[in-house]
Amino acid sequence: MKNDNSSRRKFLQQIGATSLVTASSPFASLAAQQKAEERILQYERPFAANDKVRIGVIGYGVQGHFDLNTALKVPGVELAGICDLYPGRLDNAKEQYGKDLFTTRNYKELLAKNDIDAVLICTHDVWHARMSLDALAAGKHVYCEKPMVYKISEGYPVMAAAKKSGKVFQVGSQRVSSLGYAKAKELLAAGEIGKLNMVNAVYDRQSSIGAWEYTIPKDADASTTDWEKFIAITGQKMPYDGKKFFWWRAFKEVGTGVAGDLFIHLLSGTHFMTNSKGPESIYSTGQFSYWNDGRNMPDVMSGVMQYPNSPEHPAFQLTLQVNFISGTGGQEVIQLVGSEGVIQVQGNNITIKHSLIPEAPGFGGYDSVFTFSKSMQDEMQKDYDAKWTPEQRKRKTKEDIVFKAPAGYSDHLDHFTNFFDAIRTGKPVVEDAEFGFRAAVPALACNDSYFTKKIVKWDPVAMKLK
């Protein structure tokens, strides 16, 4: 018995070794292929402070801190005031920028200050439209975090107000100012991957912070969050809930979930690279996979959208994915798939891989020809050989290329530079109110589709629900 086990174990080891060698050979040949050429994207952007711009921040949470820190890196930009409902963040602001800094819990007091030229709106999604309208009415330039609006219906008055005001209005999806995205846009337009037919976009995370479980301060209560003022915009009566204030993205009453947080980045980037006005049909599905913490917005969500044939681009399908407990450890990737290759965008770096179809149609191999009679196979082989040369049957090759952003490059800084340049020079921004609305609608429609289990129909040209 012992000898039998030993022989069997030896036999299995031999099979395993043989299988490993067989399986590894294709990978070995792939590894031997020439590495794709790497190129550093050229970047020479002058920073000039032609005029001083004084800013106020409304909402000094996580994104408010990031946005202010980046905005102040632009020459000539100065901080003039900060608003937040939670006093601890105002204390933090004075600790950072001095005890004389103007702070308030009422954003209208900030808007009333004559020494403020522009405001950064970094609040909960549910407040974006109201604050944008009030800021424009007060004569301020506006940088509003994405999504531009909480509900689709809010987009129309915001677009109208932005146009009427004559002020700069920019939405905060920094990918549209990315050096890498600009290169991808250029390559796509030049036909580098043939005819576009599909875009696959993924933004995964794997952490409690990534899943919006932000730390809640020990002194948080209805008073320190000014709860009644906070929920007033919703038109609903809700008992105090610290999670809804500090983990707000996870709750549909005040936030827009993964769609408004991360789908919106993938959508704005895709729209920028393709020049698209938007999809004509939107469907999404989601589930609660891991973060069962009281949230009512899913932690895993997928969307499928159909973009129509248009003057800007051929018809293509867009798939969206967010997974908050992804075993990948987290990733952000947009793949533009064409008939002759793929442009993969990861952060500010892009990779172009090509795959070209031979001129001649396929014949033989995994094909039905071998199922015919021998005489028919011979006759058809003779016809094929006469019509197509060996060269026409080969796949043509094209060099793969990797484009990398220069060290230290920041699309966030570029986005703010564009905003302040527009204020100083009057030049248009890429992500104005209309662009922001066109990106927000399919994201918000994903939530509508998730809750109703229906396909949402949209007219991307007229910007209206069908």
C-alpha positions as CSV (number, residue, x, y, z in Angstrom):
1,M,0.0,0.0,0.0
2,K,2.8,2.3,0.9
3,N,4.6,1.6,-2.4
4,D,1.4,2.2,-4.4
5,N,0.9,5.7,-2.7
6,S,4.5,6.5,-3.5
7,S,4.2,5.5,-7.1
8,R,1.0,7.5,-7.5
9,R,2.5,10.6,-5.9
10,K,5.5,10.3,-8.2
11,F,3.2,9.9,-11.2
12,L,1.2,13.0,-10.2
13,Q,4.4,15.0,-9.7
14,Q,5.5,14.1,-13.2
15,I,2.2,15.1,-14.7
16,G,2.3,18.4,-12.8
17,A,5.8,19.1,-14.0
18,T,4.9,18.3,-17.6
19,S,1.7,20.4,-17.4
20,L,3.7,23.3,-15.9
21,V,6.2,23.3,-18.7
22,T,3.5,23.1,-21.4
23,A,1.5,25.9,-19.8
24,S,4.5,28.1,-19.3
25,S,5.7,28.1,-22.9
26,P,3.2,30.6,-24.3
27,F,4.0,33.0,-21.4
28,A,7.7,32.6,-22.0
29,S,7.2,33.6,-25.7
30,L,5.2,36.6,-24.6
31,A,7.9,37.7,-22.2
32,A,10.4,37.5,-25.0
33,Q,8.5,40.0,-27.1
34,Q,9.9,43.4,-27.4
35,K,8.8,45.8,-24.7
36,A,6.5,48.6,-25.7
37,E,8.2,51.9,-26.4
38,E,7.8,54.4,-23.4
39,R,7.4,58.1,-24.0
40,I,7.2,60.9,-21.5
41,L,4.4,63.4,-22.2
42,Q,5.7,66.9,-22.9
43,Y,4.5,69.4,-20.3
44,E,5.5,73.0,-20.1
45,R,2.8,75.0,-18.4
46,P,3.6,78.5,-17.3
47,F,2.1,79.7,-14.1
48,A,1.4,83.5,-14.0
49,A,-0.5,85.5,-11.4
50,N,-1.8,88.3,-13.6
51,D,-4.5,89.2,-11.0
52,K,-5.1,88.3,-7.4
53,V,-8.1,86.0,-6.9
54,R,-9.5,85.7,-3.4
55,I,-11.5,82.5,-2.6
56,G,-13.9,81.2,-0.1
57,V,-14.5,77.6,0.7
58,I,-18.0,76.2,1.5
59,G,-17.7,72.8,3.0
60,Y,-14.3,72.1,4.7
61,G,-14.4,68.3,4.8
62,V,-12.1,65.9,3.1
63,Q,-12.6,67.3,-0.4
64,G,-12.7,70.8,0.8
65,H,-9.2,70.4,2.4
66,F,-7.8,68.8,-0.8
67,D,-9.3,71.4,-3.1
68,L,-8.2,74.4,-1.0
69,N,-4.7,73.0,-0.7
70,T,-4.4,72.6,-4.4
71,A,-6.1,75.9,-5.3
72,L,-3.5,77.8,-3.1
73,K,-0.7,76.3,-5.2
74,V,-1.8,78.5,-8.1
75,P,0.1,81.8,-8.0
76,G,-2.0,84.8,-7.0
77,V,-4.7,82.9,-5.2
78,E,-5.5,83.8,-1.6
79,L,-7.9,82.4,1.0
80,A,-10.5,84.8,2.3
81,G,-12.9,82.7,4.3
82,I,-14.2,79.2,5.1
83,C,-17.7,77.9,5.9
84,D,-18.7,74.6,7.5
85,L,-21.6,73.5,9.7
86,Y,-19.3,71.5,12.0
87,P,-17.3,73.9,14.3
88,G,-14.4,71.5,14.7
89,R,-13.5,72.0,11.0
90,L,-13.6,75.8,11.5
91,D,-11.2,75.4,14.5
92,N,-9.0,73.3,12.2
93,A,-9.1,76.0,9.5
94,K,-7.9,78.7,12.0
95,E,-5.2,76.3,13.2
96,Q,-4.0,76.0,9.6
97,Y,-4.5,79.6,8.4
98,G,-4.5,81.8,11.4
99,K,-6.9,82.9,14.1
100,D,-7.9,86.0,12.0
101,L,-9.3,83.9,9.2
102,F,-13.0,84.6,8.5
103,T,-15.1,81.5,9.4
104,T,-18.8,81.0,9.5
105,R,-21.5,78.3,9.8
106,N,-23.7,80.2,7.4
107,Y,-22.6,80.1,3.8
108,K,-24.6,83.2,2.9
109,E,-22.4,85.2,5.1
110,L,-19.4,84.1,3.0
111,L,-21.2,85.0,-0.2
112,A,-21.9,88.5,1.2
113,K,-18.2,89.3,1.6
114,N,-17.1,91.8,-1.1
115,D,-13.5,90.6,-0.8
116,I,-14.3,87.2,-2.1
117,D,-14.1,86.7,-5.9
118,A,-14.8,82.9,-6.2
119,V,-16.1,80.1,-4.0
120,L,-15.3,76.4,-3.9
121,I,-18.4,74.4,-3.2
122,C,-17.3,71.2,-1.5
123,T,-20.4,70.3,0.4
124,H,-22.8,67.3,0.5
125,D,-24.3,66.6,-3.0
126,V,-27.8,67.6,-1.9
127,W,-26.6,71.2,-1.4
128,H,-24.7,71.7,-4.7
129,A,-27.4,73.3,-6.8
130,R,-28.8,75.6,-4.1
131,M,-25.4,76.9,-3.2
132,S,-24.3,77.3,-6.9
133,L,-27.4,79.4,-7.6
134,D,-26.9,81.6,-4.6
135,A,-23.2,82.1,-5.3
136,L,-23.8,83.1,-8.9
137,A,-26.6,85.5,-7.8
138,A,-24.0,87.0,-5.4
139,G,-21.6,87.6,-8.3
140,K,-19.1,84.9,-7.4
141,H,-17.2,82.7,-9.8
142,V,-18.0,79.0,-8.8
143,Y,-16.0,75.9,-8.6
144,C,-18.5,73.2,-7.7
145,E,-17.5,69.7,-6.8
146,K,-19.0,66.8,-8.8
147,P,-21.7,65.8,-9.4
148,M,-22.9,69.2,-10.3
149,V,-26.4,68.5,-9.1
150,Y,-28.2,66.0,-6.8
151,K,-31.2,65.6,-9.0
152,I,-31.4,65.9,-12.8
153,S,-34.2,68.5,-12.6
154,E,-31.7,70.8,-10.8
155,G,-29.4,71.0,-13.7
156,Y,-31.5,73.3,-15.9
157,P,-31.7,76.3,-13.6
158,V,-28.0,76.0,-12.7
159,M,-27.0,76.0,-16.4
160,A,-29.3,79.0,-17.1
161,A,-27.9,80.9,-14.1
162,A,-24.3,80.2,-15.0
163,K,-24.9,81.4,-18.6
164,K,-26.8,84.5,-17.4
165,S,-24.2,85.5,-14.7
166,G,-21.2,85.9,-17.0
167,K,-19.2,84.3,-14.2
168,V,-16.8,81.3,-14.6
169,F,-18.5,78.1,-13.5
170,Q,-16.4,74.9,-13.4
171,V,-17.3,71.5,-12.1
172,G,-14.7,69.6,-10.1
173,S,-13.9,66.5,-12.1
174,Q,-10.2,67.0,-12.6
175,R,-9.7,64.2,-15.1
176,V,-10.9,66.5,-17.9
177,S,-7.8,68.6,-17.3
178,S,-5.5,65.6,-17.4
179,L,-2.4,65.6,-19.6
180,G,-2.9,61.9,-20.2
181,Y,-6.6,62.2,-21.1
182,A,-5.7,64.9,-23.6
183,K,-3.2,62.6,-25.3
184,A,-5.8,59.7,-25.3
185,K,-8.3,62.1,-26.9
186,E,-5.8,63.1,-29.6
187,L,-4.9,59.5,-30.4
188,L,-8.5,58.4,-30.5
189,A,-9.4,61.2,-32.9
190,A,-6.4,60.3,-35.1
191,G,-7.7,56.8,-35.6
192,E,-4.9,55.1,-33.6
193,I,-7.2,52.2,-32.6
194,G,-9.5,52.3,-35.6
195,K,-13.3,52.8,-35.0
196,L,-14.3,53.0,-31.4
197,N,-17.0,50.5,-30.4
198,M,-16.8,50.0,-26.6
199,V,-15.5,51.7,-23.5
200,N,-14.9,49.7,-20.3
201,A,-14.5,51.9,-17.2
202,V,-13.7,50.6,-13.6
203,Y,-13.1,52.4,-10.3
204,D,-12.7,49.9,-7.5
205,R,-11.6,50.3,-3.9
206,Q,-10.9,48.0,-1.0
207,S,-10.9,49.9,2.3
208,S,-13.3,51.3,4.9
209,I,-12.2,54.8,4.1
210,G,-12.7,54.2,0.4
211,A,-16.2,52.9,1.3
212,W,-16.9,56.3,3.0
213,E,-16.7,55.1,6.6
214,Y,-15.0,58.3,7.6
215,T,-14.1,58.9,11.2
216,I,-16.9,60.7,13.1
217,P,-15.7,63.2,15.8
218,K,-16.5,62.4,19.4
219,D,-18.5,65.7,19.9
220,A,-20.8,65.1,16.9
221,D,-24.5,65.6,17.7
222,A,-27.5,67.5,16.4
223,S,-26.1,70.8,17.7
224,T,-22.5,70.6,16.5
225,T,-23.7,69.6,13.0
226,D,-26.5,72.1,12.9
227,W,-28.7,69.2,11.9
228,E,-31.9,71.1,11.2
229,K,-30.2,73.5,8.9
230,F,-28.3,70.6,7.2
231,I,-31.5,68.6,6.4
232,A,-33.6,71.7,5.5
233,I,-32.7,71.4,1.8
234,T,-34.2,67.8,1.7
235,G,-37.7,69.0,2.7
236,Q,-37.8,65.9,5.0
237,K,-37.9,65.5,8.7
238,M,-35.1,63.2,9.9
239,P,-33.9,62.3,13.3
240,Y,-30.2,63.2,13.9
241,D,-27.9,60.6,12.3
242,G,-24.1,61.2,12.5
243,K,-23.6,58.8,9.6
244,K,-25.8,60.8,7.3
245,F,-23.8,63.9,8.1
246,F,-20.2,62.4,8.0
247,W,-20.8,59.3,5.7
248,W,-23.3,61.2,3.6
249,R,-22.3,59.6,0.2
250,A,-23.8,56.3,1.5
251,F,-27.3,57.7,1.9
252,K,-29.7,58.6,-0.9
253,E,-31.4,61.3,1.3
254,V,-28.3,63.5,1.0
255,G,-25.8,61.8,-1.3
256,T,-25.6,60.1,-4.7
257,G,-23.6,56.9,-3.8
258,V,-21.0,55.3,-6.0
259,A,-22.6,56.7,-9.1
260,G,-22.3,60.3,-8.0
261,D,-18.9,59.8,-6.4
262,L,-17.0,57.5,-8.9
263,F,-19.2,56.8,-12.0
264,I,-19.1,60.6,-12.6
265,H,-15.3,60.5,-12.9
266,L,-15.4,57.7,-15.5
267,L,-18.2,59.5,-17.4
268,S,-16.6,62.9,-17.5
269,G,-13.3,61.4,-18.6
270,T,-15.1,59.3,-21.3
271,H,-17.1,62.3,-22.5
272,F,-13.9,64.4,-22.7
273,M,-11.9,61.8,-24.7
274,T,-14.8,61.0,-27.1
275,N,-16.3,64.5,-27.3
276,S,-19.6,62.8,-26.5
277,K,-22.8,64.6,-25.5
278,G,-24.0,61.5,-23.6
279,P,-25.8,58.2,-23.9
280,E,-29.3,57.5,-25.1
281,S,-30.1,54.6,-22.7
282,I,-28.9,53.9,-19.2
283,Y,-29.3,50.8,-17.0
284,S,-27.6,49.8,-13.8
285,T,-27.7,47.1,-11.1
286,G,-26.1,46.9,-7.7
287,Q,-25.8,44.9,-4.5
288,F,-24.6,45.1,-0.8
289,S,-21.6,42.8,-0.7
290,Y,-19.7,43.8,2.4
291,W,-20.3,47.2,3.9
292,N,-23.6,46.4,5.7
293,D,-23.3,49.5,7.9
294,G,-26.7,51.0,7.6
295,R,-26.2,52.5,4.1
296,N,-29.0,52.5,1.6
297,M,-26.7,52.9,-1.5
298,P,-25.0,49.8,-2.8
299,D,-21.3,49.1,-2.4
300,V,-21.0,47.2,-5.7
301,M,-22.6,48.7,-8.8
302,S,-22.4,48.2,-12.6
303,G,-23.9,50.3,-15.4
304,V,-24.4,49.7,-19.1
305,M,-25.0,52.7,-21.4
306,Q,-25.5,52.9,-25.2
307,Y,-24.1,55.9,-26.9
308,P,-25.7,56.7,-30.3
309,N,-23.9,57.3,-33.6
310,S,-23.3,61.1,-33.7
311,P,-21.2,63.7,-35.5
312,E,-18.7,63.4,-32.6
313,H,-18.2,59.7,-32.5
314,P,-19.5,56.3,-33.8
315,A,-22.0,54.4,-31.7
316,F,-20.3,52.7,-28.7
317,Q,-21.3,50.9,-25.5
318,L,-20.0,52.0,-22.1
319,T,-19.7,49.6,-19.1
320,L,-19.2,51.1,-15.7
321,Q,-18.0,49.2,-12.5
322,V,-17.4,50.2,-8.9
323,N,-16.6,47.5,-6.3
324,F,-15.8,48.6,-2.8
325,I,-14.5,45.3,-1.6
326,S,-12.4,44.4,-4.7
327,G,-9.7,41.8,-4.4
328,T,-7.7,43.8,-6.9
329,G,-6.9,46.2,-4.0
330,G,-8.4,49.0,-6.0
331,Q,-8.0,50.4,-9.5
332,E,-9.1,53.1,-11.8
333,V,-9.0,52.2,-15.5
334,I,-10.7,53.4,-18.6
335,Q,-10.3,51.2,-21.7
336,L,-11.2,52.7,-25.1
337,V,-11.7,49.6,-27.4
338,G,-11.6,50.1,-31.1
339,S,-11.5,47.9,-34.2
340,E,-7.7,48.0,-34.3
341,G,-6.6,48.3,-30.7
342,V,-7.1,49.5,-27.2
343,I,-6.2,52.8,-25.4
344,Q,-5.9,52.0,-21.7
345,V,-6.0,55.1,-19.4
346,Q,-4.7,54.6,-15.8
347,G,-4.4,57.9,-13.9
348,N,-2.4,60.2,-16.1
349,N,-0.6,57.4,-18.0
350,I,-1.9,55.7,-21.1
351,T,-1.0,52.4,-22.9
352,I,-1.8,51.8,-26.6
353,K,-2.0,48.2,-27.7
354,H,-2.8,47.2,-31.3
355,S,-4.5,44.2,-32.9
356,L,-5.1,44.3,-36.6
357,I,-7.3,42.0,-38.6
358,P,-5.7,40.4,-41.7
359,E,-6.9,41.6,-45.0
360,A,-7.9,38.1,-46.0
361,P,-10.9,36.4,-44.3
362,G,-10.2,33.4,-42.1
363,F,-10.1,29.9,-43.6
364,G,-9.3,26.6,-41.9
365,G,-8.3,25.9,-38.3
366,Y,-11.3,26.5,-36.0
367,D,-13.6,26.8,-38.9
368,S,-16.4,24.7,-40.5
369,V,-14.3,23.8,-43.5
370,F,-12.9,20.6,-41.9
371,T,-16.5,19.3,-41.6
372,F,-16.9,19.2,-45.4
373,S,-16.0,16.3,-47.7
374,K,-12.4,16.0,-48.6
375,S,-13.0,16.9,-52.3
376,M,-14.9,20.1,-51.2
377,Q,-12.1,21.0,-48.8
378,D,-9.5,20.7,-51.5
379,E,-11.5,22.7,-54.0
380,M,-12.2,25.5,-51.6
381,Q,-8.5,25.6,-50.4
382,K,-7.4,26.0,-54.0
383,D,-9.9,28.9,-54.5
384,Y,-8.7,30.6,-51.3
385,D,-5.0,30.2,-52.3
386,A,-5.7,31.7,-55.7
387,K,-7.5,34.7,-54.2
388,W,-5.4,35.6,-51.2
389,T,-1.6,35.9,-51.0
390,P,0.3,34.7,-47.9
391,E,1.0,38.3,-47.0
392,Q,-2.7,39.2,-47.1
393,R,-3.4,36.4,-44.6
394,K,-1.0,37.7,-42.0
395,R,-1.9,40.0,-39.2
396,K,-0.1,43.3,-39.6
397,T,1.8,44.5,-36.5
398,K,2.0,48.0,-35.0
399,E,4.2,49.1,-32.2
400,D,2.6,49.3,-28.7
401,I,3.3,52.6,-26.9
402,V,3.2,53.7,-23.3
403,F,2.8,57.4,-22.5
404,K,3.7,58.6,-19.0
405,A,3.1,61.9,-17.3
406,P,6.2,63.6,-16.0
407,A,7.1,63.1,-12.4
408,G,5.2,65.2,-10.0
409,Y,2.4,66.1,-12.5
410,S,-1.0,66.8,-11.0
411,D,-4.2,67.0,-13.0
412,H,-5.9,68.4,-9.9
413,L,-3.6,71.4,-10.0
414,D,-4.1,71.7,-13.8
415,H,-7.9,71.8,-13.2
416,F,-7.6,74.6,-10.7
417,T,-5.2,76.5,-12.9
418,N,-7.7,76.3,-15.8
419,F,-10.4,77.7,-13.4
420,F,-8.3,80.7,-12.3
421,D,-7.0,81.3,-15.8
422,A,-10.6,81.5,-17.0
423,I,-11.4,84.0,-14.3
424,R,-8.3,86.2,-15.2
425,T,-8.5,85.9,-19.0
426,G,-12.2,85.1,-19.8
427,K,-11.2,82.0,-21.8
428,P,-13.8,79.1,-21.5
429,V,-13.3,76.1,-19.2
430,V,-13.7,72.5,-20.4
431,E,-16.0,71.4,-17.6
432,D,-18.6,74.2,-17.6
433,A,-22.2,73.8,-16.4
434,E,-23.3,72.1,-19.6
435,F,-20.4,69.6,-19.6
436,G,-21.0,69.0,-15.9
437,F,-24.7,68.4,-16.4
438,R,-24.1,66.0,-19.3
439,A,-21.7,63.9,-17.1
440,A,-24.0,64.1,-14.1
441,V,-27.2,62.9,-15.8
442,P,-26.1,59.4,-16.7
443,A,-24.6,59.0,-13.2
444,L,-27.8,60.1,-11.5
445,A,-29.8,58.0,-14.0
446,C,-27.9,55.0,-12.8
447,N,-29.3,55.5,-9.3
448,D,-32.8,55.9,-10.8
449,S,-32.4,52.7,-12.8
450,Y,-31.1,50.8,-9.7
451,F,-34.1,51.8,-7.6
452,T,-36.8,51.4,-10.3
453,K,-35.2,48.4,-12.1
454,K,-35.9,50.1,-15.4
455,I,-33.9,51.4,-18.4
456,V,-33.7,55.2,-18.4
457,K,-34.0,56.8,-21.8
458,W,-32.2,60.1,-22.5
459,D,-32.0,62.5,-25.3
460,P,-28.3,63.6,-25.2
461,V,-28.7,66.4,-27.8
462,A,-31.8,68.1,-26.3
463,M,-30.7,67.1,-22.7
464,K,-34.1,65.8,-21.8
465,L,-35.5,62.5,-20.4
466,K,-37.6,60.6,-22.9
